[in-house]
Amino acid sequence: MDTTQLQGLIGTLAVLGLLALVVLPAIVGVVHDRRIDRQLQRAAQERRAVQERRAPQERQAAPSHRFARPA
């Protein structure tokens, strides 16, 4: 391997290293967002399961959140 090939190899490795440094935070962010999405979906499923287990009378007796409290 002569000097020109060695310089080409070093340049290629440098570019790939910089690319990894730029892309790595984006990949970490995507993985983090997907984990949060799974947690939100799990919480929504658990909330629906709890509401379905409640008796129909209790669901009807629950106060409405549409109206403001009297002053």
Buried (B, 14 or more C-beta within 10 A) or exposed (E): EEEEEEEEEEEEEEEEEEEEEEEEEEEEEEEEEEEEEEEEEEEEEEEEEEEEEEEEEEEEEEEEEEEEEEE
